[in-house]
Amino acid sequence: MSTGAARGTRERLVVVGGDAAGMSAASQARRLKRPDELEIVAFERGHFSSFSACGIPYWVGGDVTERDALIARTPEEHRARDIDLRMRTEVTEIDVAAGRVRARDVDSGAQSWTSYDKLVIGTGARPIRPELPGIDAPGVHGVQTLDDGQALLDTLARTRGRRAVVVGAGYIGVEMAEALINRGYEVTVVNRGREPMSTLDPDMGRMVHEAMEGLGITMVDDAEVTEVLTGDDGRVRAVATRDAEFPADVVVLGIGVRPETRLAEAAGLPIGAHGGLLTDLAMRVRGHENIWAGGDCVEVLDLVSGQERHIPLGTHANKHGQVVGTNVGGGYATFPGVVGTAVSKVCDLEIARTGLREKDARRAGLRFVTATIESTSRAGYYPDASPMTVKMLAERRTGRLLGVQIVGREGAGKRVDIAAVALTAGMTVEQMTALDLGYAPPFSPVWDPVLVAARKAAREVERQR
């Protein structure tokens, strides 16, 4: 007999994780099922629910003045919709065979079991924190949750010195470097890669490097941190590499994240090559009829390469939650996959990518051509036209679009959406040249920069056939 049958006709949905994927799933399930049909219990170990982690660098930097502006829906708002959201409560064990989870009150330590008929796992990702001497010293911060952001702001308010070191130059590292510059800090970025933004090819990352140096940020590439040095008071005083030391009054870790799947793995649920949970198109955990997962803790299908990837983005998490909630609520929805679109900025420099980089294409066994062009955001004669660089990859024989990277000023970044749609549709670069895009001198040259790159890529494909 199921636990739902034991309680009558009402089933119980348990959600582990109170942010984007988990609470989107809970909210969508509630839209489809009344409280007398479906009881929803959600557990969140932190202080906040349904918040924008992507907005934290802009809150730290002062562009967003209020922390609560990053909260989409409070625990009280969820509870008002008959979702029993239990904050500061961490799930410590999933008992798949018995259909139950063990949860611990973070403040009191009290533990209890809660049974479920359906389970949603939305445990997110955890920041990579290398095991180095001094890494846990006061003044060293990861930035993943609102609690993390508040702790960093508290440190900045207490610290007398104005020297900051950011470890890592991916999206978070670059955005936090800008935030600290905006706070008046002298910023050094220590990056183990050849160039910042490893999501770009190195030739495009070089433009980001130059822009960051133009802001007064000291860039240290091809360097790996070996130790965090502390002073007599135990606080951070410097970051050391094999060749140098960089003074620091505060250190921010922007090395990246890993799927938070330790709980799921301990329960025997399937984990992929990148450490994320494996699901089917309905976001149901493979091999488990009544367990779903979504957000940063899962791997997704890359529609371009055909391989599984881990891409932690809030856009995906919210879509996963909608799909999961629809299926849990008795409807039908699928999540077909992603093309890997992302956009960021360093002050007024916009950085965007979608699809495959050169090394991704090689890893997938694809033969490809590249085309790089320089253009402008508006007609060249129109005031404030700004330069941009577009790089495009296409499959050598077929001309199928494989990827696009864009670096430029105002108006550059969101142009990547043209390429994202083309990738999703499986278009060739030749087909892209005929796209009917909007044109007027204040918005674009007569040939949009993405189409200029497509024309050049199409010529290269034809030349190598």
N, C-alpha and C positions, 0 to 999 in steps of 0.2 A: 504494500500500500504506500503511495507517495505521501509526502508530508502535507501536500495540498489536500489530498483526499482526507487525511486525518483531521484537517482543520475545517472540513466542509468543502464547498466549491471554490473557495478563494485560494489562489496560489500565492507563493511568496517569491519575489525577486530580490536577490541580494546583490548589491553593487559594491565592489571594492575599489575605492578611489573616487574622490569628490570633485574632480576637475572636469576638463572639457569632455572627454569621451564618456566617462562614467555618468556624469549628470545630464549630458545630452541624451544618453540612452534612457536614463530614468525618466526624464521629462517627456520624451517621445512615447515611451511605454505608457505613461500616465495619460497622455492624450487619447490613447487607443483603448485603455482599460480603466474602468471605474475602480475606486477604492474597494468596493465590495467584491470585485472580480480579481484584483491583483494588489497585494500588499507589497510596498517597495521599502526596503531597508538599505540605506547606504552608509558606508563607513569611510571617514576621512581622518587621517592622523594629524593633519595640520590645523591651523587656525582659520583657514579661508577656503571657500568653495568657489568653483566656476570663475576662476580669475585668468587674466591674460599674462602668462609668463613672458610672451613676446614684448610686452610693454614695459617690463622692469628696467631695461637700460634707459628708457626715456623718462621714467620716474626718477631714477638715480641721477640722471643728468639734468633734471629740472624742467624738461619740456612738458612733462605731466606733473602737475603740482600736488595732486591728492592721490594717495595710495588707493582709496576706495573707488576712484575712477576706473581702476583696472578690474573691478569685480563686476561680472555680468549679472550674477544672481547670488544673493546672500543665503546662508542656511535658513534664515527665517522665511525667506520667500519660497524656498523649496518646500519647507514644512507646511506652508500655507496651501500648497498644492497636494497635500497628502503624500509627501515623500518623507519618510522617517530618516532624516540625515543626522547621523551621530558623529559630531566633530570630536577631534582629539581622541579618536578611537582607531587603533591600528589592528588590522587583521594580521595575525601571526601564523595561521595555519589554515589550509584548505583540505578538508577531508572529502575527497571526491566520492569514495565508496559510500559514505554515510550521507552525502549531500548536506554538508554543514561547514561553517567556518568558525574558527576561534578568534575572538577579538579581545584586545587589551585596552583598558582605559589608560591613556598615556600619563595622566596626572596622578591617578590613584593606584594604578597597577592592577586593578580588579580585572578578572578575565571571565569570559562566558562564551558559550557556544550558541550559534544561531543557525537553524536549518534553512535550506533553500530548496525550491523547485527549479528555479532558474538562476544562474549566476553570471554576472558580468564583471570582467576583470579590466580595470582601467588604471593600473598602477603607475603608468607614465614611465619616465626615464630618470636616471640619477646622474649627476655630474661626475665625470671622470676625475678622480682625486688620486694621483699617483702616490705610491708609498715611498716618500722621500723624508729624510731627516728634516724636522721642523715644519712639516706640512700642516700640522694641526695647531701651530702657534697662534696666539691672538693676533688679529690683523690680517689673517689669510682667509679669504672668502670665496665660496662658490656662489653662483647666482642662478637658482632654479625656481624658487618659490617666493611668495611675498614675504615670508618670514626671513628668507635669505637677503632679500633686498632691504628690509628694515634693519637687519643686523649690519649690513654694509653702511647704510646711511648713519647709523648710530656710531660706527667706528669713524667715519669721515668727520662727524661732528666733534668727536673727542680728540682726534689726532691733531697734534700741533704742526707736524711736518706736512709738506705738500709734494711728496714724491710717491708715485704709484708705479707698480710693475704689474702688467697684465701678462699672464702666461697663456699663450695660445692666440692664434689669429684667425679663427673661424668667425662665424656670424656673431657669437656672443662676445668673443675677444675684441673684435673690431668695434662693435657697438658699445662695449664697456669702455674701451679706450677713448672713444668720442665723449661718452658721458663724463669721464674723469677730467678730460680737457675742459669741458664745459664747467666743471666744478673748480677750475683753476689749478689743477694738479700738473706737475711735470710727469709725463707718462712715457714709460718704456714698455714696448711690447716684445716679449721673447717668444720666438716662433721656431719650431723645429723644422718647418718646411722651407722650401726654396723661396717662396713668396707667401704673403698673406692670402687668405681665402682659398683654401685648398679645394673648394668646390668649383673653382675656376681652373682653366689651364694656366700654367705659369706665365705665359706671355700676357694674359689678361690680368692675372694677379699682380704683375709688375706695375700696372697702372694704379692699382689700389695702394701698393707700397709707396709710390711717388706722391699720391694724394695725402696719405697719412703723414709722411715726412713734411709735406707742405703745411700741415696743421701744427707742426712742432712736435709731433710724436717721434720718439727715437725707435727705429725698427731694428731688431736684431734677429736676422733669419739664420737658418741652418744651425740653430743652437738649441741644446736641450738642457733644461734645468736639472741640476744634480742635488741641490740642497737649498732649503730655506734657512737663512742664518738669523739667529735671534740675539738680542741684547741682554744685558744683565737683568732686565726686568722680565725676560721671557718673551717679549713681543718681537715680531718680525722687524729686522733691520736691513735685510738685503736678500737678494736672490742670486744664487751662484750657478754658473754653468762651468763646463770644464776649463774655459779660458778666461772668465771674467766674473766680477761681482757687480751687481746693480743695486744701489741703495734704494730702500723702499720703506715707507711708513705704512703702506697698505699694499696688499697683494690680492689680485682678483684672478681666479682660475677660470679660463675660458677655453678649456682643452676639448670640450665636447661632452657628450652624454652617451650612456649605454642603456638599453632597455632594462627597466626594473622588473625582472622576471624571476628573482630568487624564490619568491613565494610560490609562483606557478611551477617552477622547475622542481621544487621540493615536493609538490603534489603529483609529480609525474606527468605533467602536461607537456605537449610537444614543443620543443624549442628549435629554432632554425640556426643556420650558420652564423648569422649576425647577432645571435643572442635574444631575438624577439620571439614571441609566441607565434605559432603558425595557425592560420585560420583559413576557412574556405571563403567563397565569394560573399556569403551571407554574414561573414565575420564570426562564424561559429568556430570554436576551437576544434581542430581536426580530431576526429575520433570521439567527440563528446557532444551528445545530442543537446544537452541543456546548459552548456557553458559557452559564453561568447567573450570576445576581447576586442579592444580597440584603443587607438591613441598611440602614444610613444612606446608602449610595451609590445607592439606587434611588428612583424615584418609584412611588407606589402609587395605586390607584383609590380615590377617596372614594365610598363607597356612598350617601351622602346627596346630594351634588351631581352625581355622575357624572363628575367631572373628576379629572385626575391631580394629586397633591399630593406634597410632600416632608415626611414626618413622621418625624423621627429619634428612635425610641424602642427601647429594648432589648427590649420585648415583641414588637414587629414583627420585629426582627432574629432573635430565636430561632425564631419561627414560620417566617420565610423560610428559615432554615437547615434546619429539619426538612423543609420542602417540597422544597428543592433536593436535600438528601441522599437523600430518598426517590426522587426522579426519577433522580438520578445512579446510584443503586443498583439501578435496574431496576424500581422500583415506580411508583406513580402518585399524585400529590398536587397540589393547587392552593391558591393563596392568593387568595381572592376579593376582598379589599380591606379597608378600615378605615372606622371612623366618626369617628376623631380623638379618642379618649378619653385624658385625661391627668389626673393628680392630683398635688398638691404641698402644701407647708405652709410657713408662717412661724411658727415656734414652735408655739403651739397653734391657730393659724388654719389651717383646711384649705381648699384651693382645688381645684376640680375643674371639668372641662368635657368635653363630648362633642358631636359634630355641628358645626353651623354657628353662627358668630357672625352678627350682623346684617349686617356688611359682606360676609361670605362668601355669605350668601343673596342679597344684592343683586347681587354679582358673577356669581352663577349664574343671574340673571334670575328669581329666585323672588319671589313676593308672599307676605308672611307677616304674622302677628300675634305679639305678645309678651305674656307674662304673668309678673309677678313677685310672689312671695308671701314673707311672713315666717312662720316656724314654729319648732319646737323639735325637738331630737334625740330626746327622750323625751316621755312624757306630761307636760303642764305641771306637774302636782302631784307628779311623781316627783323625788326629790333629784337635783341636778346636771343638770337639763334645760338644754341650752344652745341659744342662738338660731342660726338659719341662714336664709340667703336663697337662694331658688331662682328662677332665671329660665328661662323656656321659650319656644322659638320653634316655631311651627306654620305649615304652609302654609295660606294664607288659604282657598282653596276646598275643598280636600280634608281639611284637618285633620291631614295627615301630620306627625308629629313631625319637626322639623328640627334641634333642638339644645337642650341644657340646660347651664346653668352654676350652680354651687353654691359659696357661700362661707359658712363657719360654723366652729363649734368641734368638739370631739370627736364623732365619729359622723356628720359631714356628708359628708366627701369620698367615701367608698366608695358612698354612695347613688347616685352618678353611674352605677354599673354597671347599675342598673335601666333608666336611660335608654339606655345603650349597647346593651342587649339589645333594647329597644323599637325603636331606630333600625335595628339590624341586621335585625329582623323586618319593618320597614316599617310599624309600627303607627301608627294615628292617636291623637291625644290622647284622643278619646272612648273608644277601645278600652283605652287605658292606665288609665282610671278604674276599670275592672273587674278589674284585676290582683289576684290573690290573694296579697298580700304578708304576711309574718309580722308578727304584732302581739303585744306585751305591753308594759305601761307602762315597764319598764326600757329598752326598745329603740326605741320609736316611739310617737307619738300614734296614736289609733285610725285617723286618716287620715294616712298617711305624707306628709311634705312634698312628695315628688315627685308623688304623686297629687293633692294639693291644687293644685299648680301645673297639673297636667293638667286638672283640673276647670275652673280659671279660664281656661285656654287654650281648652278646648272651648266654653265659653260665649262667648268672644270670636270664635271661628270661626263659631259659629251666628249671632251678632249681625251679622257682616259678610257673610253669604251673601246 
